[in-house]
């Protein structure tokens, strides 16, 4: 069983943590660093796209005066098997549902 702590919010600390966690694979630090750089860039692009989509959505909701709820909680609450259909219940009442991410 192998479950190392990986500081995913701290790019500077992530590379050494991955080097240590993946030591048994004999990967080069520069290859891990390159992979982290590429992944970090892609995640930032994804977040930027998500923010832009959210801005457009919120603008439309405001313009159309649609009641909106931000459904905040743990990430696993987005799982339909766990959230007991709360997002669907809210939308069935004519309201829009946004997550805390955007």
Secondary structure, DSSP 4 states (H G I P E B T S, - for coil): -------TT-HHHHHHHHHHHTGGGT--HHHHHHHHHHHHHHHHHHHHHHHHHHHHHHHHHHHTT--EEEE-S-GGGGSTTTSTTHHHHHHHTT-EEEETT-
